[in-house]
Amino acid sequence: MVSTAAMVIILSGFNGIEGLVVKMFGSFDSDIEITAKNAKTFDKNFIPPTIYEIDGLVNYTEVIEEIAIVKNQDNFIIGTIKGVAPTFLEMCEMNNHLLDGNARINDDFGPVALIGGGALENLDGYIFQIEGQYEYFTVYSPNRDKKISSNKLKNIDAFTTSQIPVGGVFSFNNDVDQNFLIVPIDYAAEIFNYNNEITQLELDFEDGLDLNEVKSNLEELVGPSFEVKTNFEQNQLIYETSQSEKWITTLLLGFIFFLATFNMIASITMLVIEKKNNMKTLDALGAKQSQLHKIFFFEGLLINGFGLIFGLIIGYGICFLQQHVGLIRMENSMVEYFPIIFKGIDFVLILGITLFFGILAAYLPSRFLINRILNE
């Protein structure tokens, strides 16, 4: 019962953490990303127009993503400037991740930037609460026509200097929050001296579509010069690490359950020894050995079955309370309570582990001890 309940709670908790990781890293990244296979940038006119007519496409944005120095008074960071179209704010659900300010990259006077919470803190920046008032950050973007060496970082010709007001601060995950400054793509093209070049094309599709199938269709359309990645492939290491942790934990829980079955083996063994004289009496009256085996085998199944049922009730009951009441909080996190998610595969896995070891624990003592006692 305890082992079954523990498996339910821990696996559901891992599902919740995995869902939280997907939400943290998946919200900022698009469903599909198209980049040049052998170059950093490509001409946006090389993308065939049929891409934008593919079934299930909801939103897309051309992107210019480059490294730059962002400075505010005496503070500076080396961050990532991400130039996007306004549609990107819908694609990443910016309103749900905004900590302060307004979710926009243009106002009546021109371009406005959105910055990650960690970057804003490192720059000692401030978001004004008065409409139309902004703090201006200076952006030093590398000049593509100049070479930058360590002894020429102060060479003013090596950088293009510009200023942009910051109108909002967001939080997705630590990597994004510490490094990213989101700006209009026209502004990014200007400060990085881009013409028709972009670094990637990001696309979002309807929920429920098989992104691997969509990827295959896109690869046929764009040809071998481009690389197409799904959201999973963009964050492959993070997702695979999360999955590996879950399966290692499952193996450990299975091993613990295996050790717990020895309690049941010991209980049935003691019961068989206790009923030694009764078994000999039944054997003398003509009872078959198979009938005696079944008595203790079915008793072992009953112990296992009741443990499984009550364990599932307790495990899923605690998880249900965590989902709807909140028993455990997560401090300083993007969610208030520890997340719990149920998956059917986990239920099947728990049933398989419990039944396999339970049947084995019920079979072994009933099979070998009874034969030994009756043959004495």
N, C-alpha and C positions, 0 to 999 in steps of 0.2 A: 504494500500500500504506500509506504513512505517513498520507496524507490520510484514507483510509477508517478506519484504526485511530483516528485523532484524533477523527473524527466519532462513532464508537461510544463512545469513552471519555467525551467531553464531553457528549453527549446523555444517556448513562446517568447521568452525574454530576448533570446538571440534574434528571433524574427523581428522583434520590435526594434532592436538596435540596428539590424540590417536595413529595415525600412527607414530608420532615421538617417543612416548613412546615405542611402539612395536619395532621400529627400534633400539632404545637405549638399551632395555633390551633383545630383541630377538636375536640380532646379536651375542652377546657373548654366549648365551645359545643355546644348540642344540635343534633340533626338538623333539627328544625323549631322555630321560635319564633313565638308568636302574641302580638301587641301591639295596643293600641288605635290606630286610624288617626289620630284627631284629638285624642288626649288622652294624658297621661303614664300615667294609671292607669285601671283599669276594675273594675267589680264582678265578682268571680269567678263569681257566680251567673248572669252573662250567657252564660257558656260552655255550649253545649248538651251534655247528658250523652252524646250519641251520639259526641262527640269521643273519649271514652275507650274506645269499643267499635270503633274503626276497625281494620281488618285490619293486622297487622304491628306494632302498637304494643307496645313492650317496657317502657318506663318513662316517667314524666312527673313534673314538679314545678311547683307554683305558685311564683312568684318575686316578691320585693320587692327592688328594686335602687335604692339611693339614695346620694347623696353625704353624707359626714359627716366630722367631725374626729376622728381617733384619736390619743390621747395616752398616752405612757408616760414617767412622771417629767417630765423637762424637754424631751423630744422629742415631736414631733407630725407627723402627715401629714394631708393632705386626701385621703381614700381613698374607695373604693366599698364600701358594706356590701351584701352579697348574701345575703338571707334565702331559704333553700331548705328543702325537705323532705329527710329522710335519703336518699331515693332518688337525689338528685342525686349523692351520693358514688359510687354505682354507675355512673351515667350518664357521669360524667367520669373514671371509673377512678382515683379519688383514691389508692388504694393504690399505683398505679404511679408517681404523681407526688409522693408524700410524701417529704420530706427528713428529717423528724424528728417524733417524737411519735406520736399515734394519729389515724387517719382516722375521726373521729366528731365530731358537733356537739351531742351530749347525753351526760351521764353520770348517775350516780346522784343528783347534787345539783342538776342543772339544765343550762342551755345552756352550750356550749363553742364557742369560735371556732377556725377554721383561717385562717392568714394566709399571704400570699405571702412568699417568701424575701427579696425586695428591701424590702418594707414592714417586715418584722421587723428587718432590718439597719438601716434608717433610724430605727426606733424604739428601737434598741439593746435589743431584747428577748431573751428567753431561754426555751427550752423545757426544763422540768424533766424529768429522767429518772426521777423517783420517781412512781409511780402515785398520782394524786389530788392532786398538788401542781402549782399553776399560777401563772404570772405574770398579773396582772390589768391589762387595758388599759381606759382611760376613753374612752367614746364620747360625743361631743357631736353630737347629731342635731338638725337644724333643726326648730323648732316650726312646724308647718304653719299655725297660726293667727296667727303673728307675721311681720312683715316685717323682713328683715335688711338693713341698709345698712352701708356701710363704716365709718361713724362710730359704729355701735352693735354692733360685733362682740363687745364685752365685756359687753353686756347679757345677764344671766343668763336673763332671761325668753325670749330668742330661741332658746335651746337646751334640749333635754332631755338631762340628764346621766345616764349609766348606766355600769356596769362589767361586763366579761365576761372570764372566764379564757380564756387561749389555750393550746390543747392540741396543736397541730400546725402544721407549716410545710410548704408545698408549692411546686412549681415547674412552671409550664406554659410561659409565654413572658414576655418582659420586661414587657409591658403589664400582664398579670394579676399577675405577681409583685410589681410595684411598688405596686399600687393596691388589691388586693382583700382583703377580710375576709369569710369565709364564716361565716354564723351560722344558727341555726334560724329558720324563717320566723315563728314565734310571737314570738320575741324581736324581730325586725325590725319586725313589726306593732306591737308595744308601744312601742318607742322612737321610731318615726316616726308614731305615733298613727293607724294604719290600722285599719279595721274589716274590711269584706269586700273592700277594694280590694287589687289586686295590680298589678304593672307589666308582667308577662308570664307566659305559660305556655310551658314548654319540654317538648318531647316527643322521645323517642328511638325509632327503628324498627329492625326487623330488617335485617341486612346484605343488600345485593343489591336492595333495593327502589328503584324510581325515585322519588326524592324530589320531583321536579317533578310527577309524577302524584299523589303523596300531597298535595302542596301544593294542587293544583287541587281535590281532593276536600274538603280542609279549608276552602278558601275558600267552597265551596258551603254547607258546614255552618255556618260562623260568620257569614257574611253580609258586606256591604260596610263595616260599622263596624270591622272588624278587618283587620289586615295580617299576612299569613303569609309568613315568610321561611325559606328553606332555609339550611343551614350555609354553602353557597357564597355566598349573598347577604348573610349576616351579615359575611362577611370578603371581600367581592367585590374590593375594591381590592388586597388582598394576593395573592389567587389570580390576578387578571388581570395584575398586575405580574410575577409569577413566570412566567406563560405568555408574556408579551411578551418578557421577557429570553431565554427559551428560543428563541423564533422568530427574534429578532434574531441570536442566536448561530448558529442554523442557517443563516441567510442569509450570515453572514460566513464560516462554514465552507464553504458551497457556493461562495462567491466564491474562497476560497483553493484549493479543489479545481479550480475553473475555471482558475486561474493555473497549478496544478500540471500540468494537461493539456498545457500548452505544452511541457513536457519531452518528453511522448510525441510531440507533433507534430514537434518538432525531431528526435527519434530516427528517426521514420519518414521524414522529409524527407531526412536524411543517408543513410538506407538506400536510398531511391529514387535519389538522385544516384549513390551508389556502384554500384548495379546498372544504371546507364544503358546501358552496352554490352550487357549480358545481355538487357535488355528489347528493344533494337533487334534483336538476334539472334532472339529469340522472335517478334517481330513479323514479321520476314522469313520465318520458317518457317511463318507462318500463324496464329499465336496471336491471338485477338481481344483488343481493348482491355479488354473486360469481364473477361476471364480475368486479365489483368495487374492490373486494379483489385482483383480479389478477393484476389490473393496478398498485397498489402500491407494491404488492409482487414482480412482475417482475422488477419494478424500483429498489427495494432493491437488487434483484439479479444482476442487471446491475451495481449498485454501487460496490457490493461485487466482481463481476467478473472483472471489470476494475481494481479495487484495487489489486486483486490477480495477474492479468496479468502484470501490471506495477511493482508490488512488486517483482515478480519473475524475471523480466527483470533487474531491478535495483540490486537486491540481487546477482543474478548469474553473472551480469556484473561486479560488484565490486570484486567478488571472482575470476572471470576470469582475471581481471587486476592484482590482487594480485598474482595469479599463474604465469603469464607470464611477468609482468612488475615489480612487487614488490612495493607495496605501504607502507607496514609496515615492518620494519626490526626487527630482533631479535638479540640484542647485546649479545656477549659472549655466543653464542649457537653453536651447531653443524650444524645448518642451518642458512643461511644468512637472509632469509625472513620468516615471519610467514607462517607456512604450511597451505594449504587449500586442502581438499579432498572432492569430491562429492560422495554421496551415494544415490542410488535409493530409499531406505527406507525412507530417510529424505524427499525426494520430495513427496512421498505418504503421509507421516505424515503431512507435511505442507498443502497439498491439503485437507486432512481430517479435520484438525483443522479449516482451513479457510472456507471451505464449510459448516461445521456443524454450527459454530457460525454465519456465514453470512446468511444462510437460516433461522436460528432461529431469528436473528435480523430483517430480512425482513418480517417474518411471523407474529410476535407478534403485531406490531402496525397496520398492514393492517387488521388483523383479528378482534381485539377487539375494536379498535377506530372506525372503520367504522360501526360496529354493533351499537355502542353506539350513534354515530351521527345520523344514519338513524332512530333509535328508539326514538329520542328526539321529 
